[in-house]
Amino acid sequence: MIIAQIDFKKCEICDSCTAVASCATRAVIKIDKDESAAIDQALCHGCGDCVLACTYGAISIMEV
């Protein structure tokens, strides 16, 4: 299984998270504007669109 994961040390907690907007399965979620985005692993297909969309390189793909 391949999924995305967020490196919270790199995440800049953007008001308008580009990774959220790029995710076709809506696996990248942002509940509170003052917190990092999160990945719903049940929805993530590991396509990598969010990796390309994240301005700060805070998202990577990993195999679990």
Secondary structure as UniProt FT lines:
FT   STRAND          2..6
FT   TURN            8..10
FT   HELIX           18..22
FT   TURN            24..25
FT   STRAND          28..29
FT   TURN            33..34
FT   STRAND          38..39
FT   TURN            41..43
FT   HELIX           49..53
FT   TURN            55..56
FT   STRAND          59..63
//
